Amino acid sequence: MDENKKYEEAVAELEQIVNRMENNELDIDSMSEQLKRAQQLIKLCKDKLTKTDEEIKKILADED
């Protein structure tokens, strides 16, 4: 997986996948692959958000 991919890049790629699906630009085989890719990107985004949230909470707790 793209552990080094930036959050913004992952979101942009997800948006591209959604747009292609909404515009019926994918055939059945591509759709399956793109759905799998979207799942990977969603997990990556969730992981990054969770990690960032934990880091922010730690920083704020250290200030107290």
N, C-alpha and C positions, 0 to 999 in steps of 0.2 A: 504494500500500500504506500501511498505518498505521504509518509510521515512529515516530510519537509515542506509539503505544499501549504501555502498560506491559507488562512481561513477565507480571505476575500477571493482567492483563486478558486477554492472549492465551491463557494457560493456561486461564483460566476459560471463555473462548469455545470453546476446543478441547474441554474437558470437556462442555460443553453439546452440541456436535455429536456427540461419541461417545455420550452418553446417548440422544440422539434416534435415532441409528442402532441402538443396542442394543435400544431399545424399539420398533423398527419404526415410528417416527413420521414417516418421510420417504418420499415417493413417489419414483419413479425420477428424475424431473426435479430434484427438490429434492436428492436424494442426490448427483447429479453436481455441482451447484453447491456443496453443503456440503463435498464432498471437495476441490474446488478451493480453497475457503476454508481448509480445514484445512491444505492444503499451504502456503498463504501464511503461515498462523499458525505452522506448524512452522518454516519458514524464518526468520521474524521472531524466534522464540524462540532458534533456533540462533545467529543473528547476534548477538543480545544477549548470549547466554552466552559466545560467542567473544570479543566485544569486552570484556566484563567480565573474563574470564580474562586477556586481554592487559594490561588496565589494572592488575589485581592483581599480575601478574608484574612489570610495570614498576615499580610502587610498591615491591615487595619488593626488586627489584634496585637501586633508588635508595638504599635503606637501607644496603646493604653498602658 
